[in-house]
Amino acid sequence: MQKESWLLELEDIEKDTSIVIQELTVEERQPKSTKNRFRSGDVLYGKLRPYLNKIVIAEKSGYCTTEIIPVSTPSEIDNRFRMKSAEFRKYVDGVCHGVNMPRLGTKAGQDAPLL
């Protein structure tokens, strides 16, 4: 990871609004765990406590916590809105695991019915 790259954490995304609250770099965060890489235009879905509805479209490339799933889509499709739909949220509620800190498993996220 390059130290000037964007490093997105769940706390940087406001719940329900798709607003990035702060944008810090790898150098500013000094990460100690594995991160996912994402590209500009990817939909970034917060899989930890998905009821918080933390979903944004990356305006530039960077890295994120493994609690965020980067989803690449064709540019003409905006899956952020599909991921906020009642149908998608019902799917997530049905496949989440964990009681205190529910999360969407990566495999279940990859198998999600988006189209």
N, C-alpha and C positions, 0 to 999 in steps of 0.2 A: 504494500500500500504506500502510495506517495503521501508525504506529510501534509501537502496542501489540498488533498482530496477531501470532498465532503463526506462526513460520517454521520449518518442519520440514526437516531435512537427513537424509541417509541415516545419518550417524554417530549420530543420535539414536535409531535403532531397533535394538534388540538382535536379532541373527540368530536365526532359528528360533522365538523366543518370542512375538512380537507385543507386546513391551513397549517403551513409549517411555521411554528412559533419561533424557532431559532435554527440557525445553520452554522454548525461548528465543523472544524477540520479534524483530520486524523491527528495532527500535531496538538491541537487544543484538547482533544479527548484522551490521548495516550491509551488506546485500547489494549486490553490484555486477553481478549477472547476472539474466537473465530467470527468473521463477518461475511456477509453476502455482498457480492458485487452487483450493481444495477447500472442500467444505461438510461440516458435521457429518453423520456417518453414512456418508460416502464411504469406500470401501475404498482404502487408499493402498498401492500396489505398487511396491517398489523394483526398477526394471528394469535397473540396473547390477549385474553379478554376481548374477543371480537365484538362483544356488545358495545364497546366504546367506539366502534365504527371509525377506526383510524386508517384512512385510505387517501393517498395522494398520488398525483402523477409527477414523476421526477422531471424537474426542469433542466437538470444536468446530470451527468454520470457521477457515481460515487460508490460508497459502501454503506451497509446498514447492519444492524443487529440481526441475528438469525431469527428473532421474533417477528421480523418483517419479511414477507414473501414478495420478491420482485416478479411481476408477471409481464412478459413481453407480449404485445398485441400488434396487429396491423394498425398503421397510423389512422385508418379511417374508422376504427372501432374504439370507443371509449368505455372500457370495462369498469372504470371507477363507478359509473352510474349503475351498471348491472350488479356490482358488488354491494351497492347500497340498497338494492331492491329487496322487497319483502320475501320474494322467492329465494334469493341467495341467502339471506339471513336465516330463513327457515332451514335451509340445507345445512348451514354452519351450525346452528343450534342442535341439529340432529346428529352431527358427527364430532362435535367438540368432546374433549375429555378433560377431566380435572374438575374439582368442585370449587375450591377457593380461588384458583387462578386458571379458569378454563382456557383451553387453547385449541386452535385448529391444527391438526397434524399436517405435516408437509405433504404427505401422500394424498390425504383427503382434500387438501387445497388444490393439488395438481389435478385431481379427478373432478373438481367442482364443475357443475353445469353452467357455463358462462354464456354460451350462445344458444 
